[in-house]
Structures are given as structure tokens and as C-alpha cells.
């Protein structure tokens, strides 16, 4: 009998009798064609044996090293309190709060998440999260088409994370490329038939872009502007909503989620109140119960697939409630000052590294552009540098494939690690 | 009195976490950034200490019910026990600290887990072309239908404009078809609640791209004419897609690939016990026939001798996620499958036994629209004159999470009950007792329920009319 099934043989017998069949096989009399034989899977392991295998696999990874990779996922400090909260069974093992009377914990945590996103982005409404940053970007692209009633076609530049652009295109949205020079996007010539103009800030190369210029350009051609922002950066950078952005989206992973080889993370999406009906996914709103007591509930459900089916504004059903809760707890622990400090520490350390690398004779790809904690640095042989770094116990930056490395520095990196990085790269030539 | 939000519990200047002290010179932001880029007003976030954070969210959790606290027979969602070994597996630092862009050579353990899981899912489904990238079931559907679309584009067939969807389908199916640029057309049911094959024959033509079928369907009934359905579609060059939300009824008993299914998605958070987390994260891996393999999302994991690599399939639809999928859920599912092996069939057997037992015990009091063998779930209707909503709210007062209600849409006052395999006979008997008791209650009394929950019934209209979605 399988591991988490409590029935005794006697229970099974009694239940089969109650149903009025002889054997378990009889319960599958209606199955055609039947699967005969045994599933060809590795033999059963005990918990101990399975976890021993997991440990052995984990040792085949290079882990526990200082990481200089970013490009959409950041090696940030995750406070212990987050794990304590998100592993509580009442959060971990519940589902979408369709029964609000017994789901106020999840619902209020979503309400708080939405509030945090609204505060950071300067936009009135946020949803309960979507799958990840890339999907938030793609959903925003579709949203611009619905709102402008234009064909889905958006203007992007090399400053947009190429993975985000790929997901936009997978979702059958056309992209047109804006010029990208000296580290920032040129928004002066946006085609007049696009539904949206995307601006990522800090952009893929870590550089702060002009969201206001992007928004003006978008509005000049009757399109909407979408700002793609790292939520940590919003502790120090002006809220996109105050710079004319109509939609703000991004990856919430830096808010307390482990790297976990790419997921689960959480995408966030925020917009003006007047656009709320085109926002995909769950939205939690405040209300009262029969006794007049304050409570929370999923609302504006008419947008969603289970109500509207083929005419829903997205097929999204699952959100990322648990990882969004991680972001909510992270932000509560940090507060506005802590979040600012995370940003400031990362910036100080990144600029220290960039200065030292330049002192060592390396050139930044975009020396005159304002960057935060990530930058592209030119190297004669990025692959060799990364190999040398790994030999010294350091995970180097992203090989951009054109003679430059994209290096990210978080508050986790120590001065010793930064100095070691410079030393290895200098010697690697 | 304290307000109830985390922000109401703070004071300006309080902090809940201490960061390492700076060990490099602090860079002046105004020296590196244009002034207009800098934030003028600080965001109004909570300023609280750690003890307050822990207490606030612990108390919030106590206003929630989960599988850990309550029997949770939510139909179509497979709320089975979430083994804690899965959590231990996902928390191993060698995985939790792994950056998704570390070169393959640095992530061989992770790629190996993915490659093995691809193999396990191929075995369970009988479909060899697996992608673990879709981040949720609905995204698995979309990925599959986009692959079908790309297949036709690639073969120069531009007439395929329609996707067929039975009236019992999950709402995600027609929504997915629309998102992929297809028109969805609804197919009716036969007397068993299954796809009406005669109607299907009359609807399938050279404009049909696929049929999206759920098996067992959302009435909990096995689609007993799958091979015939597959044949009708295949004769016309169309694909049979299977929504695998209900795979908990199939493992080791029904192999979709052998029955003519061309592509399907799994919900790892349903069938393979990864936690539902209050609505996510999920994981929606897909499996398809060999001829769809070139269209899989980028990247797939391949094995070359002892080395595992990421490969872009030749005619890939592209990426559907920023990275490689919800890897944390993939380890959990891998761990669950390793702890079951071929005994996954027992999981299915017990799930189906439990659902049929509920059906047998509720018969006579509740109406059972399709009273024949069910699979892992059963749809029932309350006695005449009673509402599913009221029974559901009454169940809350009895200490149960209610079943799914008002779904499937084709059954009036539907209550879709999925006990799962991890509940004991005593728990199920007690639940049945509560259901029978509620059936005897006066409808007007039940309208007051729940009275023992953290809140009474909510004013949902007010929430929508005066939208307040933030502090």
C-alpha cells in the first residue's frame, strides 16, 4: 500500500462492499483502454533514501559560492522569518481562497501584497501576482492591446531582458526594436501603431532609464507605457506611476525568494484604477461580512476564466500566493528604510567593484550611463575569466557573448569577495 | 484599537531586520543618478519589528484552513496531503541557492533531477516529449495549444482556426484557446456526461486544430470513448489534447498516450503533492507525442552520456517562463515519485475508492446526476429546494472545507467532491455524516452559516462596487 494512504485491508473491504463491487480492479471497469502491468519507474525509496539521493544530486551543483550573476534573478539576503511564516501549514496547504470565511489569512496577505506593490509603483491597483516577471511583462503586453484596441504590438529595446522579450513573442505579440545606444533606449521615434512602449529600469544592463521619456513617447502615439522595474530599486527610484507609466510590472524574486534555479518566483502587475478590468489574475478587495466586520474577498471576478471562459482577459488561474507572501513578509521586515539600505549597499558595492575593475584596466561597456548594482564590463575572454573565477570558488557574471560580462552585486557580497573577483579577472587577462 | 493590517502595527523608525554593516564606501546616489530619477517620497510601507511580523502573520495563518488543519475535498483540485519530505528536499542549499543562469556544468544535479522527472512523467503519460517549464496548469494548456498552432503553421496548414471544448471543461480551456488565437466551440454531452461522439463527428473538419478533453472529466466520469474520439480527430489531422488536472485517477490504470492522446498537461501541485500555497505557485509540466517534440518550449533538458544539457528544440514555440520552470516544485514532485515508484497506482486506486465510497453513502439523500462508477471525484446535488452554497457554508461550521460548488457548470447546484487518497475512512465517514445531517437542516437556518468561522458571509457586491484593493 502506498505511503500516505491510511486504509487498512479491512477498511478497503468494507468500502468495496459499500460500493457494491468485489475488487479494486472493478472500480476501473469503465476504463478503456486499460493500462496493464506495472509503471516502469524506479523502485520505491523510503523518505531517508529519497532525501539522501536529493543531497547527492545537490552536491553535483556548484553551490554555496559567492554569485555575481543577476540578469533577472538576484542573490539577496532572505531573512529567516520568511521561511517560518510560509511553511505554516495553514498558508502552505490551502488553495485559492474561494471560501473567504475560512481563507482570511491568504486574502489579507494578498491585500497587503497588493498594497506594497501599489506603494512601490505609485499606481492605484495591483493584482495578487502572476507566475513570474517574464509573464507579468507578457501579460502587460496583451493588456496594452486590449486597452488601446490595437493589434498586440509593442516597442522594446535591448534594454529589456531578452528572456522577457521572448515570452512576449511566445504570447503572439509582435515586437519592434527601438535604438539602444550608450546604455539607454532612444524613445524619440516610436512607431505610431504600437499598443505599448516598454521601458525596463534598471534595464537589462543595470542602467537607469528615462521612464518619463518612454511614457511621453507612448502617449504621443496613443499607446500605453509599461515600466519594468526591480522592486528593490523602487526604494530609491521615483515610482513609475509618478513618471507617467500606465502599467508597472516586474519580478518580485529579489523580495525574499531564494534563487532556486529559477523558480518559483512571483510577477507583480500594477496599473491605474481606470484600467483595473483589464488587469489579469486575482484581485483581492476589502469588504464587510454580515455582521459588518471588515474582511477581504476576491473581487471583479467577471474578468476571469472560470466565469467568463473564452472571453476572459487571460487564462490565468493560479497565482503565486505563497511566494507573494514571502515578498510581503520580506517587505514588512525591511520596511522602507531597510529596503533602501539593501539598495544602497548593493549600489555602493557594485560601484566599488566597477571602480576597481577600471583601475585594473578593464572598460565598462557603457561608461557614461548611470547604473545601480549591475553593469557590463568588457573582457578579452569572458569564458576564460568565468572559468578562472569558478576555480577560485566564485560564480562569475553572465557571458553576454560579445566580449562583455554582465556582473551583478548584491548586499550579500563582501569586500573580500569583490577584491578576489578583481584579482582573478585581472590575472585571467 | 490597533488596525488589522501590518502597516497599522508599526511606528516610524522601527525595523524588523538588521543588514550587514557597509564594508565599502557609501556611494552618494545623487552623484550617480539624475535628480529626477530619485524617489521624492518614501513608500508607505510597514515599519515593524520582527516579533510583530511573526505574530501578525501567525495570527493571519490561523484565519486560514489548509489540508493540514481540515479535510479539504475541493473537487478538481486534488487537495492531498503534502509530505514534508518534499519541503526538506526543496530546501537543500545546493538547490535553493542555485542561480538559474549558472552554466550547465555547474548545475548537473539540478539538470539530472529535471531529466529524470521528464522520464517519470513520460512513463506515467505514455507521451515522450516532456517540458517542465510551464509554471501552472493553465500555462501548460496554453503551451500545448501554442505547440499545436505552430505545428500547423510549420506544415503550411492555415485553415485550423477552431479548438473544440466540451461543456464540462475547466474555464481555463476556452480561455486558453482564445489566448492562442483560436475560436473555441463547445461540444455537448451524452447521457453519461461524456463527450457526445456523434456531435463531435459532425463538428470536426479541416478547420479543427484540437479537442481539449479532461479525463476523467469534471463530473468525475471516465471518458469511456477516448480511442474513438482520438480516431475522429486524427482522421481529420487534428490533435487530442488532455487536461491532466485529474491525473490522480489515472496513474497506473490509464495511459493517455496509449489511448490516442497527443499532448497533455500535468498539475504537479495536484497529482504529485506539491503544496498549493494558498493559490500557487503551481507547476504545469506537459507531455506530448514525438512529432510535437520539435515545438516544445525552449529549453528542454537532454542527456548526452553522463552529461545533462539545455537544448533549444528545433522549431520551439519559444519560452513561456523567465527561466526553467518552477524548479522548487519539480524537486518536490521528483521526491514524491521516488517515494512511490510503481506504487503510484495505489494512490490512484485509493483516490478512486474513496470517491466511490462517498457516492455510495450519499446516494438517496443527495442527487447523483451520473450515478455510475466515478473516478477520483463525484458530483452531487443537494436535496430539492436546497442550495449548494448553503450546504457548503454549513460544512464550514462542521469543520470542513467545502467541496467545489457550482462547477461543473452543466450540473445545477453542483457540488464536486474529491476526497483524495490520503484521508482515512473515519474522516470520510465523519464528513459523510455531516453532509447527511446538513441535508436534513432547514434551508433558512443554513442561510445563517457559517457562524463558527473567522467571518460570516461576505458582501461580495460591495467589494466590487467600491473597489478598495490596497491600504
Interface residues (C-beta under 8 A of the other chain):
Chain A: X1 X2 X3 X4 X5 X6 X7 X11 X12 X14 X15 X16 X18 X19 X20 X21 X24 X27 X28 X29 X30 X31 X32 X33 X34 X35 X38 X39 X40 X41 X42 X43 X44 X45 X46 X47 X50 X51 X53 X54 X55 X56 X57 X58 X59 X60 X61 X62 X63 X64 X67 X69 X71 X72 X73 X75 X77 X79 X81 X83 X84 X85 X86 X87 X88 X89 X90 X91 X92 X93 X94 X95 X96 X97 X98 X99 X100 X101 X102 X103 X104 X105 X106 X108 X109 X111 X112 X114 X115 X116 X118 X119 X120 X124 X125 X126 X128 X129 X131 X132 X133 X134 X135 X142 X161 X163 X164 X166 X167 X169 X170 X171 X172 X208 X210 X212 X234 X235 X236 X237 X238 X239 X242 X251 X258 X259 X260 X261 X262 X263 X264 X265 X266 X273 X276 X282 X283 X284 X285 X286 X287 X288 X289 X290 X291 X293 X294 X295 X297 X299 X300 X301 X304 X305 X306 X307 X308 X309 X310 X311 X312 X314 X315 X316 X317 X318 X319 X320 X321 X322 X323 X325 X328 X329 X331 X332 X333 X334 X335 X336 X337 X338 X339 X340 X341 X342 X344 X345 X347 X348 X349 X351 X352 X370 X371 X386 X390 X395 X398 X411 X414 X415 X418
Chain B: X4 X5 X6 X7 X10 X13 X14 X15 X16 X17 X19 X20 X22 X23 X24 X25 X26 X27 X29 X32 X33 X34 X36 X37 X38 X39 X40 X42 X43 X44 X45 X46 X47 X48 X50 X53 X54 X56 X57 X58 X60 X61 X62 X63 X64 X65 X66 X67 X68 X69 X70 X72 X74 X77 X79 X80 X81 X82 X83 X85 X87 X88 X89 X90 X91 X92 X93 X94 X95 X96 X97 X98 X99 X100 X101 X102 X103 X106 X107 X108 X109 X110 X112 X113 X120 X123 X124 X135 X136 X137 X138 X139 X141 X142 X146 X170 X171 X172 X174 X175 X176 X177 X178 X179 X180 X181 X184 X221 X222 X224 X225 X226 X227 X251 X252 X253 X254 X255 X258 X259 X269 X273 X275 X276 X277 X278 X279 X280 X281 X282 X297 X298 X317 X318 X319 X320 X321 X322 X323 X324 X325 X326 X327 X328 X329 X331 X335 X337 X338 X339 X340 X341 X342 X343 X344 X345 X346 X347 X349 X350 X352 X353 X354 X356 X357 X359 X360 X361 X372 X373 X392 X393 X396 X401 X402 X404 X407 X421 X422 X423 X424 X425 X450 X453 X454 X455 X456 X457 X458 X459 X460 X462 X463 X464 X467 X468 X469 X470 X471
